[in-house]
Amino acid sequence: MNNTNSRGTRHLFDGTGVYIALFLVVTALAVAGYWTLIPHSPAETPVVETPSVTPVKPLSPVAAAQESEPTAPAVMPEREPEPAAPAQSAVTVTLPDTEVLDLTPEPPALIVNPLVGETVAAFSMDELQYSETMGDWRTHDGVDLAAEPGTPVCAASAGTVTDVREDDLMGTSVVIAHSGGYDTIYANLQGVPAVSVGDAVTAGQIIGSVGKTALGESRLPPHLHFAVTKDGEFIDPAEYLSK
């Protein structure tokens, strides 16, 4: 069997095999020459674009430490409690004794004529008048209003009776005090007036009647002698009645 393989091998190299080997050698030489003659460009390396990065400035050690440490939340300082106001003791205030004024407005005073009659003697404190009864010249502090004896005489305004008297010259007289410092005087009345001292009277209230008791005016016709004072001074009765 070994002899058979040796013969096959010698046959391969002795005939066709030689030509095949030469063909392979020539082909290898041709390929090597072809690659030698063709110029070779260096292999292009693909370029990969790298995104630009802004350089970061390194933090200082202090800043880096501060950044690395967690920030604690701010804590508001506690307010100190305000001191409590001292308790005040009760204070007793003593007010001086003062007169309490009555500020209630007064209604308008009603003023009426004590009677309606003719004037037989006018008021005259600046000029002297002749008195037929006394036979001389003298002042006249009121007004004489003619009226028959017994004619009712009324209070000219509301007030309080302060005097009931028998005057030597003016006869039975009644004095009434009014607000505002006014006093009214009713003279030559009949002997017994209708009011007494201390009585409160209203405007138009009857306080007496016309008489003939005034000896200083006995020569005049029967009349009422009516006089008015303001703060103690005689004034014209017409001025008071026209208020």
C-alpha positions as CSV (number, residue, x, y, z in Angstrom):
1,M,0.0,0.0,0.0
2,N,2.9,2.4,0.7
3,N,4.2,1.7,-2.6
4,T,0.9,2.8,-4.2
5,N,1.0,6.3,-2.4
6,S,4.6,6.9,-3.5
7,R,3.8,6.3,-7.0
8,G,0.8,8.7,-6.9
9,T,2.9,11.4,-5.5
10,R,5.7,11.0,-8.1
11,H,3.0,11.1,-10.7
12,L,1.6,14.4,-9.3
13,F,5.0,16.1,-9.3
14,D,6.2,14.7,-12.6
15,G,3.2,15.9,-14.7
16,T,0.3,18.3,-14.0
17,G,1.4,19.1,-10.5
18,V,4.4,21.0,-11.7
19,Y,2.3,23.3,-13.8
20,I,-0.1,24.0,-11.0
21,A,2.7,25.0,-8.6
22,L,4.2,27.3,-11.2
23,F,0.7,28.9,-11.7
24,L,0.3,29.6,-8.1
25,V,3.8,31.1,-7.9
26,V,3.2,33.4,-10.9
27,T,-0.2,34.5,-9.5
28,A,1.3,35.4,-6.1
29,L,4.0,37.4,-7.8
30,A,1.4,39.3,-9.9
31,V,-0.7,40.2,-7.0
32,A,2.3,41.4,-5.0
33,G,3.4,43.6,-7.9
34,Y,-0.1,45.1,-8.3
35,W,-0.3,46.1,-4.7
36,T,3.2,47.5,-4.9
37,L,2.3,49.8,-7.9
38,I,-1.0,51.2,-6.6
39,P,-0.4,54.3,-4.3
40,H,-1.9,54.0,-0.9
41,S,-3.4,57.0,0.9
42,P,-3.2,56.9,4.6
43,A,-6.3,55.7,6.3
44,E,-8.6,58.5,7.3
45,T,-9.4,58.5,10.9
46,P,-13.0,59.5,11.5
47,V,-13.3,62.7,13.4
48,V,-15.8,62.7,16.3
49,E,-17.0,66.1,17.3
50,T,-16.7,66.7,21.0
51,P,-19.1,69.2,22.6
52,S,-17.4,72.3,24.0
53,V,-17.4,72.5,27.7
54,T,-17.0,75.8,29.5
55,P,-14.2,75.5,32.0
56,V,-15.5,75.7,35.5
57,K,-13.6,77.9,37.9
58,P,-12.6,75.7,40.8
59,L,-14.2,76.8,44.1
60,S,-12.1,78.2,46.8
61,P,-11.6,76.0,49.8
62,V,-13.9,78.2,51.9
63,A,-16.6,78.4,49.3
64,A,-16.3,74.7,48.6
65,A,-16.7,74.0,52.3
66,Q,-19.7,76.4,52.5
67,E,-21.3,74.7,49.5
68,S,-20.8,71.3,50.8
69,E,-22.3,72.1,54.2
70,P,-26.1,72.0,54.3
71,T,-27.7,75.4,55.0
72,A,-29.6,75.4,58.2
73,P,-33.0,77.2,58.2
74,A,-33.0,80.7,59.6
75,V,-34.2,80.8,63.2
76,M,-36.0,84.0,64.3
77,P,-34.8,85.2,67.7
78,E,-37.3,84.7,70.4
79,R,-38.9,88.0,71.6
80,E,-38.5,88.6,75.2
81,P,-41.9,88.9,76.9
82,E,-42.9,92.5,77.7
83,P,-43.0,93.3,81.3
84,A,-46.5,93.4,82.6
85,A,-47.8,96.9,83.5
86,P,-47.8,97.4,87.2
87,A,-51.2,97.2,88.7
88,Q,-52.6,100.7,89.5
89,S,-54.2,101.2,92.8
90,A,-57.5,102.9,92.9
91,V,-57.2,106.7,93.1
92,T,-59.9,108.6,94.9
93,V,-60.5,112.0,93.4
94,T,-62.1,114.6,95.5
95,L,-63.8,117.3,93.6
96,P,-64.3,120.7,95.1
97,D,-67.7,121.7,96.1
98,T,-69.1,123.8,93.2
99,E,-72.5,125.2,92.5
100,V,-74.3,123.2,89.9
101,L,-75.7,125.5,87.3
102,D,-79.1,124.8,85.9
103,L,-78.7,125.2,82.1
104,T,-82.3,124.3,81.3
105,P,-83.6,127.1,79.1
106,E,-86.4,129.0,80.6
107,P,-89.6,129.5,78.5
108,P,-90.4,133.0,77.5
109,A,-92.0,135.0,80.3
110,L,-95.6,135.8,79.8
111,I,-96.3,139.4,80.6
112,V,-99.8,141.0,80.7
113,N,-101.3,144.3,81.7
114,P,-102.4,144.3,85.4
115,L,-105.6,146.0,84.2
116,V,-106.9,148.0,81.2
117,G,-107.4,151.6,81.9
118,E,-106.7,155.2,81.0
119,T,-103.3,156.7,82.2
120,V,-104.0,159.5,84.6
121,A,-100.4,160.0,85.7
122,A,-97.4,158.9,83.6
123,F,-94.0,157.6,84.8
124,S,-91.6,160.4,85.4
125,M,-88.2,160.0,87.1
126,D,-86.3,162.5,85.1
127,E,-88.8,165.4,85.3
128,L,-90.8,166.7,88.3
129,Q,-94.6,166.6,88.1
130,Y,-96.9,168.7,90.1
131,S,-98.9,166.7,92.7
132,E,-102.4,168.2,93.3
133,T,-102.7,166.0,96.4
134,M,-99.4,167.0,97.9
135,G,-99.3,170.4,96.4
136,D,-95.7,170.2,95.3
137,W,-93.4,169.0,92.5
138,R,-92.0,165.6,92.7
139,T,-91.1,162.5,90.7
140,H,-93.5,159.7,89.9
141,D,-92.1,156.2,90.1
142,G,-95.0,154.4,88.3
143,V,-98.0,154.8,86.1
144,D,-101.6,155.4,87.4
145,L,-104.2,153.5,85.4
146,A,-107.8,154.7,86.0
147,A,-110.3,152.0,87.1
148,E,-113.4,151.8,89.2
149,P,-113.0,150.6,92.8
150,G,-113.2,146.8,93.0
151,T,-111.8,146.3,89.5
152,P,-109.7,143.1,89.6
153,V,-105.9,143.6,89.5
154,C,-103.8,140.8,87.9
155,A,-100.1,139.8,88.4
156,A,-98.2,141.1,85.3
157,S,-96.0,137.9,85.2
158,A,-95.3,134.7,87.1
159,G,-93.4,135.2,90.3
160,T,-93.4,135.1,94.1
161,V,-95.1,137.5,96.5
162,T,-92.4,139.1,98.6
163,D,-94.3,141.8,100.4
164,V,-97.8,142.8,101.4
165,R,-97.8,146.1,103.2
166,E,-99.8,149.2,104.2
167,D,-97.8,152.2,102.9
168,D,-98.4,155.7,104.5
169,L,-98.7,157.4,101.1
170,M,-99.5,154.6,98.6
171,G,-101.9,152.6,100.7
172,T,-102.3,148.8,100.5
173,S,-99.5,147.4,98.3
174,V,-98.3,144.1,97.0
175,V,-94.8,143.4,95.7
176,I,-94.0,140.4,93.4
177,A,-90.5,139.3,92.5
178,H,-89.9,137.9,88.9
179,S,-87.0,136.3,87.1
180,G,-84.3,138.6,85.6
181,G,-84.2,140.9,88.7
182,Y,-87.6,142.4,88.1
183,D,-90.1,143.4,90.8
184,T,-93.6,144.7,90.2
185,I,-95.5,146.8,92.7
186,Y,-99.3,147.2,92.9
187,A,-100.5,150.0,95.1
188,N,-103.8,151.8,96.1
189,L,-105.5,148.4,96.5
190,Q,-108.4,147.6,98.7
191,G,-107.5,146.7,102.3
192,V,-107.3,142.9,102.0
193,P,-105.3,141.6,99.0
194,A,-106.0,138.1,97.6
195,V,-102.4,136.9,98.1
196,S,-99.9,136.6,101.0
197,V,-96.1,136.7,101.3
198,G,-94.6,133.6,99.8
199,D,-97.4,132.8,97.4
200,A,-96.4,131.8,93.9
201,V,-98.5,133.5,91.3
202,T,-98.9,133.1,87.5
203,A,-99.3,135.8,84.9
204,G,-102.9,137.1,84.9
205,Q,-103.7,135.7,88.4
206,I,-105.9,138.1,90.4
207,I,-103.9,139.4,93.4
208,G,-106.4,142.1,94.6
209,S,-108.7,144.9,93.5
210,V,-108.6,148.6,92.9
211,G,-109.2,150.7,96.1
212,K,-108.9,154.2,97.5
213,T,-106.2,153.7,100.2
214,A,-103.3,155.8,98.7
215,L,-103.5,159.1,100.7
216,G,-100.7,160.6,98.6
217,E,-102.8,160.4,95.4
218,S,-106.3,160.8,96.9
219,R,-107.2,163.8,94.6
220,L,-106.8,161.6,91.5
221,P,-109.7,159.5,90.1
222,P,-109.8,155.9,91.4
223,H,-106.8,154.1,89.9
224,L,-104.1,151.4,90.2
225,H,-100.6,152.7,90.9
226,F,-98.3,150.2,89.0
227,A,-94.5,150.4,89.3
228,V,-91.6,148.2,88.1
229,T,-88.0,147.9,89.4
230,K,-85.0,146.3,87.7
231,D,-82.3,145.3,90.2
232,G,-83.7,147.8,92.6
233,E,-84.0,150.7,90.2
234,F,-87.3,152.1,89.0
235,I,-87.9,151.8,85.3
236,D,-90.8,152.8,83.0
237,P,-93.6,150.1,83.4
238,A,-94.3,150.5,79.7
239,E,-90.8,149.1,79.0
240,Y,-91.5,146.0,81.0
241,L,-94.9,145.4,79.6
242,S,-93.6,145.6,76.0
243,K,-90.9,142.8,76.6
